[in-house]
Amino acid sequence: NHTYDYFKDEQFTAEGRLRGQAFGGITEWTAGAFYFRADDYNSNISIANPYASNPTGDIDRIEDQTTKNYAAFLHLVNRLTDQLTVTAGVRYTHDEKILLQRRLKRDGTDVIFPGAGGRPASPLSLVPLSTSAERVNPMLNISYQWTPDFMTYASYQRGFRGSGFNPRPTNLQTQASFGPEDLDSFEIGFKSEFFDRRLRINADAFFMIYKDLQLNTTFDTNPGVTTIIQNAGKAHIPGIEVEMMAEPIDNWTFEGSLGYLGFKYKDLGRADPAVLIAAGQAGAAAESPCRTCRSRRAPEWTLSAGTTYNIDLGGSGWLALHGDWAYQTRVFYADNNNIRASQAPYALYNARITWENADRDFSIAVFGTNLSDKRYAVGKLDFYNSFSTVEASWGRPREFGVSAKKKF
């Protein structure tokens, strides 16, 4: 299958804010408005298409979409006492997408797609389609400064991702829109410093509730691949984050972090394999998410550690020796968690030597990244059942370089 793609994207965004104080300085408020518009065009010519009725098989797929997003928001920081602060906010958002999808033969006439769901055969689209969503999202944060070096907080936030359209539909049935998804996030944590600021520990625990998840359902069976995005069910995401920095002796620092990200589908809705099989779509069941699957691109555990030693060269400046390590567990690049489309656990090692002048406005560094030359994938596409291929995008190999920085 040979393709030629042309992309064009134009964006405009603007935001205005007004800030002030109230109640004798107890409350700081920020009010504002936001606007965003994007015009996107993609023309894709494919020389292998099951619905091509012209002799050459060439089809020009045209996707022309306009996205509009505008919002108004209010943010309040209320310092009720020297130690207690309550922050509250609310945001109204309207998100809209307008899409024209055409499929043209070489002679410029529309491709006639087979009908589905009782609809007659017709061109994919002759008029733009639209979908929109609007939300009023709140947030609340309460923090308490127990001592100058120890603070705790608790927060709640709600967010959403707007609705949209299935990309590159192959028939009338798959030319459908999907709705927005919503997320409620609860978090508690603390920030602390000890031993005259030689030790810093920050930690938090969170729990997120996804509703109306936008999930891919892939029909990966010969003679082609069809992907439909559906609002499918719910998921719970618990997590923990810890970060630490220590300076046991002058000029020698250690840093580390640990992250845990749980994930559990509570309901898959129409993307549940059992539902698909009942609907006569058994070919899709193997490619759909399962109740025990994890979300894509979300390792369960991440760890990192690093150290920096600064050497005082007197009038000749400073020399910094730095090394770091980062590790993550397996990640999946397909909703069905197929091992073919995943990356096994791996670690990366980096090092840097930096010289900085005495005025600290000029520095030169020699560095190396991925020193073990680890081969790892940052993305995969699994089309094994259709085309006998699994495509992978690889991370950068071992590299060495020199950099210079000047501050003015």
Secondary structure, DSSP 8 states (H G I E B T S, - for coil): --EEEEEEEEEEEEEEEEEEEETTTTEEEEEEEEEEEEEEEEEEEES--TT--STT--EEEEEEEEEEEEEEEEEEEEE-SSSEEEEEEEEEEEEEEEEEEEEE-TTS-B-EE---TT---EES-SS-EEEEEEEEEEEEEEEEEEETTEEEEEEEEEEEE--EE-SS-SSTTT--EE--EEEEEEEEEEEEEETTTTEEEEEEEEEEEEES-EEEEEEEETTEEEEEEEE--EEEEEEEEEEEEEEEETTEEEEEEEEEE--EEEE-GGG-HHHHHHTT-HHHHTTS--TT---TT--SEEEEEEEEEEEE-GGG-EEEEEEEEEEE--EESSTT--GGGEE--EEEEEEEEEEE-TTSSEEEEEEEESTT----EEEEEEEHHHHSEEEEEE----EEEEEEEE--
